[in-house]
Amino acid sequence: MYKALLRPLLFKLSAEQAHHFTFDALALASKVPGIPALLRGQFGYQHPALERELFGLRFRNPIGLAAGFDKDARLVDELAALGFGHVEIGTVTPRPQPGNPTPRLFRLPTDRALINRMGFNNGGAAAAAARLKRRRSDIIIGGNIGKNKDTPNEQAAQDYVACLQALHEVVDYFVVNVSSPNTPGLRQLQEREPLLQLLRTVQRVNQAQRTARPLLLKIAPDLTNEQLDDILGIVQEAGLSGLVATNTTIDRGGLLTPAPAVEQLGAGGLSGAPLRARATEVIRYLHEHSGGRVPIIGVGGIFTPEDVQEKLDAGASLVQLYTGFIYEGPAVVQRMCQQLVQAARGQTQGR
C-alpha cells in the first residue's frame, strides 16, 4: 500500500515538504484514541530472538532509526509504535539554528538515494530535552550531538559538552557527530589530534555525571584505511563505547542519475542504496581490525532484511535506517524483524 499509493503522493511534494507532512500526520494521528495501539498492532513485532544487549542497554530489536529524521525528539513515541528498537535524535546543537537555506533535501529515485545539506537545523538541546522528559514509551534513545555552525572548531568541545549536559538525564547513549559534510569545517575535527582532544573533553564531563552514558563516535564513509586505524586507536584512548558507521558520503561515483542532474542539486551528503557497499566495507574493516572488540552500529543503504543481515554479518551489532525508511515505508521494520527471527529459527533447527 505504501509503495503503490502513499509514496507516489508524497513524492509529488518536495522532499522536505513530504517530511513535514509525514511528521504532522503521525503527530495528529497519535492524538486520536486507539490509533497508537493500532499502529503497534499493525507494525510492531516482538520476539525474544530479536533482543540485543549492548553498552549495558537492552534493545528490543536491532533495528533503529538513524539521526536526522527526528532531529528534535518530536515523534519518539510514534516511532516506537512503528517497531523501531531505538531512535537516535538529532543532530542536536546547544543553541537553536535554522540550518542551511532551502531547498536542501533532494531525492534521487533512480538510485534510491537522498542528498541533504540540512546543516543541523534543530531547536536546540534544551527544547529536545524538555520533550524527552514528557515521552511515554520506554524505547532506547540515542542523542546525536554537534556544534553550532558559528562556533569555531577551537571551541567545539564546549558545544558538545553543553549538549551532553542538557540531554544527559533523558537519553540512553550519546553519539558525537563530527562527520556531517553540511557544517563548514566540521569534518576537520575528524583529524586525529583535534578529535582525540575533543572526545577526551566530552568523555571527562560524561564520566563526571552521576551515571556516565555510553559515548559513541559517528564516522564518515570517506575515511581511508589509515584514518580508520586512527579511529580505532582513538576509541581506545578516549574510552569510547563504540562507533556509528557510517554517515553520508560526499562521493558521487557510480550513480545512475545523470551527472548533470546530480551536479545541479549541489553539495550535500549522499545517503541510501549507493552507500550500502562502502558502509559495509567500513564496518567489516573496523570489526576485523579491532578483533571484534569495538561495538558498531551499522548505517548506510539498508532497505531490505538482506541488507540488515549483510551489516550484521560484517560485524555490526545494531543497524539504523533513514533513507530506507523513506523509500520502503512504515512496515519495513516489521519485515526486517520477521526475517531475522526466521533466520534465527533456521540456525537453531540446523544445529
PLY file of the C-alpha trace (Angstrom):
ply
format ascii 1.0
element vertex 351
property float x
property float y
property float z
element edge 350
property int vertex1
property int vertex2
end_header
0.00 0.00 0.00
2.76 2.45 0.88
4.72 1.97 -2.35
1.60 1.76 -4.53
-0.42 4.64 -3.07
1.23 6.76 -0.40
4.78 7.06 -1.71
3.75 8.33 -5.18
1.66 11.03 -3.49
4.43 12.00 -1.07
6.99 12.08 -3.87
4.88 14.69 -5.67
5.87 17.03 -2.83
9.39 18.28 -2.37
11.43 16.01 -0.12
11.34 18.40 2.83
7.63 19.16 2.36
6.90 15.43 2.39
8.96 15.06 5.55
6.98 17.76 7.37
3.66 16.40 6.07
4.50 12.91 7.35
5.57 14.34 10.70
2.37 16.31 11.10
0.21 13.36 10.04
1.85 11.00 12.53
1.64 13.55 15.33
-2.04 14.22 14.59
-2.95 10.55 14.28
-1.28 9.74 17.59
-3.70 12.09 19.37
-6.70 10.03 18.23
-7.68 7.45 20.90
-6.82 3.95 19.80
-4.50 4.92 16.93
-1.21 4.36 18.82
-2.36 0.86 19.77
-3.46 0.25 16.18
-0.01 1.28 14.91
1.71 -1.00 17.39
-0.54 -3.87 16.35
-0.02 -3.21 12.64
3.72 -2.52 12.57
5.19 -3.77 15.82
6.86 -7.17 16.09
8.47 -8.56 19.20
10.30 -11.82 19.77
12.97 -12.88 22.26
15.32 -13.74 19.39
15.41 -10.07 18.38
16.63 -8.72 21.69
20.17 -7.38 21.90
22.25 -6.22 24.82
24.85 -3.57 24.01
26.57 -0.83 26.03
24.76 -2.22 29.06
21.42 -1.43 27.39
18.69 -3.86 26.38
17.37 -3.25 22.85
14.09 -4.94 21.94
15.39 -5.46 18.40
18.49 -4.42 16.43
16.69 -2.04 14.01
16.95 1.63 14.89
16.08 4.95 13.30
19.16 6.96 12.39
19.76 10.55 13.43
18.44 13.17 11.05
14.84 12.01 10.84
13.56 13.14 14.23
16.06 15.87 14.97
14.05 17.48 17.78
12.59 14.41 19.51
9.07 15.29 18.38
7.90 11.79 17.37
9.71 9.39 19.68
6.54 7.65 20.92
5.06 7.42 17.43
8.26 5.93 16.02
8.38 3.44 18.87
4.90 2.30 17.79
6.28 1.59 14.30
8.53 -1.08 15.75
11.95 0.52 15.97
14.25 -0.86 18.64
15.82 2.53 19.26
15.61 6.08 17.97
18.58 8.39 17.63
17.52 12.02 17.82
19.49 14.95 16.45
21.89 16.09 15.40
21.21 18.49 18.29
23.22 21.65 18.89
23.38 23.76 22.06
21.55 26.72 20.54
18.67 26.57 18.04
19.67 27.15 14.44
17.71 27.19 11.16
20.20 25.17 9.13
21.09 25.85 5.54
18.82 27.67 3.04
16.14 25.65 1.27
15.91 23.65 -0.90
18.32 21.39 0.96
16.89 17.86 0.68
16.62 16.02 -2.63
15.58 12.59 -3.86
17.39 10.50 -6.45
14.64 7.89 -7.06
16.56 6.01 -9.75
19.32 5.40 -7.22
17.04 5.02 -4.20
19.03 7.78 -2.57
18.83 11.20 -0.95
21.12 14.19 -0.95
20.85 16.52 2.00
22.60 19.66 3.17
20.29 20.35 6.09
23.01 21.87 8.26
21.97 20.70 11.73
18.61 22.50 11.68
17.14 21.99 15.15
15.51 23.74 18.07
18.40 23.30 20.48
19.33 20.81 23.16
17.14 22.26 25.92
13.96 22.01 23.81
14.74 18.40 22.85
15.40 17.51 26.48
12.06 19.00 27.55
10.20 16.87 25.01
12.01 13.70 26.02
11.01 14.27 29.63
7.38 14.01 28.51
7.72 10.85 26.42
5.56 7.85 27.28
7.39 4.94 25.66
10.46 3.22 27.07
12.24 2.92 23.73
16.01 3.43 23.90
17.00 6.95 22.85
20.34 8.00 21.44
21.41 11.62 21.50
23.39 12.65 18.42
25.21 15.87 19.30
27.06 18.51 17.29
28.29 22.06 17.33
26.58 25.23 16.18
27.62 26.47 12.77
29.09 29.71 14.13
31.15 28.01 16.84
34.84 27.89 15.85
36.40 24.44 15.80
38.75 25.54 18.57
35.69 25.93 20.84
33.75 22.93 19.52
34.25 20.89 22.69
32.21 23.45 24.63
29.22 22.85 22.34
29.42 19.07 22.61
29.71 19.30 26.39
26.73 21.66 26.57
24.61 19.20 24.59
25.72 16.30 26.75
24.83 18.13 29.93
21.42 19.23 28.61
20.43 15.74 27.42
22.22 13.56 29.94
19.19 12.65 32.02
16.86 11.93 29.09
18.90 9.84 26.62
20.44 6.39 26.96
23.59 6.92 24.90
25.40 9.71 23.06
26.87 9.94 19.57
29.45 12.62 18.78
28.91 13.76 15.20
31.97 15.25 13.54
31.32 13.62 10.18
28.46 15.58 8.63
29.56 17.29 5.40
26.98 20.07 5.84
28.57 22.21 8.57
31.61 24.09 7.22
34.85 22.81 8.68
33.20 20.14 10.85
34.95 17.20 9.19
38.31 18.76 10.05
37.57 17.60 13.59
37.99 14.01 12.35
41.75 14.52 12.20
43.43 12.51 14.93
44.67 15.13 17.38
41.65 17.50 17.32
39.31 14.52 17.54
41.14 12.90 20.44
41.22 16.16 22.36
37.51 16.75 21.72
36.48 13.26 22.77
38.61 13.27 25.89
36.98 16.51 26.98
33.46 15.23 26.35
34.21 11.90 27.99
35.66 13.60 31.06
32.42 15.52 31.57
30.35 12.43 30.81
32.15 10.37 33.42
31.75 13.15 35.98
27.97 12.77 35.81
26.09 10.65 38.32
25.76 7.91 35.70
28.04 8.00 32.68
26.29 7.30 29.38
27.78 5.18 26.60
29.64 7.56 24.29
30.00 6.71 20.60
31.54 8.40 17.59
29.87 8.66 14.16
32.32 8.50 11.29
32.24 9.28 7.59
32.41 6.58 4.90
35.03 8.63 3.08
37.88 7.88 5.51
40.93 5.95 4.32
42.04 2.72 5.98
44.82 4.65 7.70
42.28 7.06 9.11
40.09 4.15 10.23
43.12 2.75 12.05
43.48 6.11 13.78
39.80 5.99 14.73
40.25 2.60 16.38
43.16 3.97 18.37
41.10 6.96 19.44
38.24 4.71 20.56
40.62 3.03 22.97
42.41 6.18 24.13
39.20 8.14 24.74
37.39 5.20 26.30
34.52 5.23 23.81
31.79 2.61 23.91
31.61 2.13 20.14
31.21 3.59 16.67
28.37 4.50 14.33
29.43 3.66 10.78
28.64 5.48 8.61
27.39 8.99 7.98
26.51 10.29 4.50
29.14 10.46 1.76
30.40 13.29 -0.43
31.26 10.80 -3.17
29.04 10.85 -6.27
30.62 7.93 -8.11
28.55 5.17 -9.70
25.18 6.91 -9.62
22.54 6.05 -12.20
21.09 9.56 -12.13
22.75 11.61 -14.91
25.76 13.56 -13.64
24.42 16.99 -14.80
21.23 16.45 -12.80
23.23 15.48 -9.72
25.57 18.45 -10.11
22.59 20.78 -10.38
21.45 19.71 -6.92
24.69 21.00 -5.43
26.62 20.00 -2.34
25.41 17.70 0.42
25.69 14.26 1.88
24.50 11.30 -0.17
22.62 8.50 1.60
20.75 5.43 0.51
21.44 2.42 -1.68
24.64 3.77 -3.30
26.23 3.89 0.15
25.43 0.28 1.07
28.60 -1.42 -0.14
31.02 1.19 1.22
29.32 1.33 4.61
29.52 -2.46 4.87
33.18 -2.35 3.84
33.96 0.17 6.60
32.07 -1.90 9.17
33.94 -5.06 8.19
37.31 -3.30 8.31
36.64 -1.84 11.76
35.33 -5.15 13.08
38.25 -7.19 11.79
40.97 -4.73 12.76
39.58 -4.32 16.27
39.29 -8.04 16.75
35.56 -7.55 17.24
36.18 -5.59 20.43
34.56 -2.32 19.25
30.76 -2.41 19.05
29.44 -0.93 15.82
26.05 0.46 14.83
25.83 -0.05 11.08
24.20 2.61 8.90
24.08 3.07 5.15
21.91 1.72 2.35
19.68 -0.55 4.42
16.40 -1.23 2.59
15.73 -4.95 2.96
16.14 -7.75 5.50
19.07 -8.94 3.42
20.74 -5.55 3.83
20.33 -5.85 7.60
21.89 -9.30 7.60
24.79 -8.06 5.48
25.63 -5.39 8.06
25.31 -7.85 10.94
27.50 -10.39 9.16
30.11 -7.67 8.57
30.33 -7.05 12.30
27.59 -4.58 13.24
25.74 -5.25 16.49
22.81 -2.96 15.63
21.70 -1.17 12.46
19.90 2.07 11.69
17.69 3.20 8.81
16.94 6.60 7.36
16.69 6.65 3.57
15.41 3.07 3.52
12.56 4.14 5.79
11.63 6.93 3.36
11.59 4.64 0.34
10.21 1.44 1.92
7.63 2.85 4.33
6.41 2.10 7.86
6.23 -1.69 7.50
9.93 -2.03 6.77
11.00 -2.64 10.39
8.43 -5.40 10.84
9.59 -7.17 7.67
13.20 -6.99 8.82
12.41 -8.29 12.28
10.30 -11.17 10.97
13.09 -12.34 8.67
15.68 -12.08 11.45
13.51 -14.33 13.61
13.09 -16.79 10.73
16.86 -16.84 10.24
17.41 -17.44 13.96
14.93 -20.33 13.90
16.70 -21.82 10.89
20.03 -21.69 12.66
18.53 -23.37 15.72
16.96 -26.15 13.65
20.20 -26.65 11.75
22.20 -27.44 14.86
0 1
1 2
2 3
3 4
4 5
5 6
6 7
7 8
8 9
9 10
10 11
11 12
12 13
13 14
14 15
15 16
16 17
17 18
18 19
19 20
20 21
21 22
22 23
23 24
24 25
25 26
26 27
27 28
28 29
29 30
30 31
31 32
32 33
33 34
34 35
35 36
36 37
37 38
38 39
39 40
40 41
41 42
42 43
43 44
44 45
45 46
46 47
47 48
48 49
49 50
50 51
51 52
52 53
53 54
54 55
55 56
56 57
57 58
58 59
59 60
60 61
61 62
62 63
63 64
64 65
65 66
66 67
67 68
68 69
69 70
70 71
71 72
72 73
73 74
74 75
75 76
76 77
77 78
78 79
79 80
80 81
81 82
82 83
83 84
84 85
85 86
86 87
87 88
88 89
89 90
90 91
91 92
92 93
93 94
94 95
95 96
96 97
97 98
98 99
99 100
100 101
101 102
102 103
103 104
104 105
105 106
106 107
107 108
108 109
109 110
110 111
111 112
112 113
113 114
114 115
115 116
116 117
117 118
118 119
119 120
120 121
121 122
122 123
123 124
124 125
125 126
126 127
127 128
128 129
129 130
130 131
131 132
132 133
133 134
134 135
135 136
136 137
137 138
138 139
139 140
140 141
141 142
142 143
143 144
144 145
145 146
146 147
147 148
148 149
149 150
150 151
151 152
152 153
153 154
154 155
155 156
156 157
157 158
158 159
159 160
160 161
161 162
162 163
163 164
164 165
165 166
166 167
167 168
168 169
169 170
170 171
171 172
172 173
173 174
174 175
175 176
176 177
177 178
178 179
179 180
180 181
181 182
182 183
183 184
184 185
185 186
186 187
187 188
188 189
189 190
190 191
191 192
192 193
193 194
194 195
195 196
196 197
197 198
198 199
199 200
200 201
201 202
202 203
203 204
204 205
205 206
206 207
207 208
208 209
209 210
210 211
211 212
212 213
213 214
214 215
215 216
216 217
217 218
218 219
219 220
220 221
221 222
222 223
223 224
224 225
225 226
226 227
227 228
228 229
229 230
230 231
231 232
232 233
233 234
234 235
235 236
236 237
237 238
238 239
239 240
240 241
241 242
242 243
243 244
244 245
245 246
246 247
247 248
248 249
249 250
250 251
251 252
252 253
253 254
254 255
255 256
256 257
257 258
258 259
259 260
260 261
261 262
262 263
263 264
264 265
265 266
266 267
267 268
268 269
269 270
270 271
271 272
272 273
273 274
274 275
275 276
276 277
277 278
278 279
279 280
280 281
281 282
282 283
283 284
284 285
285 286
286 287
287 288
288 289
289 290
290 291
291 292
292 293
293 294
294 295
295 296
296 297
297 298
298 299
299 300
300 301
301 302
302 303
303 304
304 305
305 306
306 307
307 308
308 309
309 310
310 311
311 312
312 313
313 314
314 315
315 316
316 317
317 318
318 319
319 320
320 321
321 322
322 323
323 324
324 325
325 326
326 327
327 328
328 329
329 330
330 331
331 332
332 333
333 334
334 335
335 336
336 337
337 338
338 339
339 340
340 341
341 342
342 343
343 344
344 345
345 346
346 347
347 348
348 349
349 350
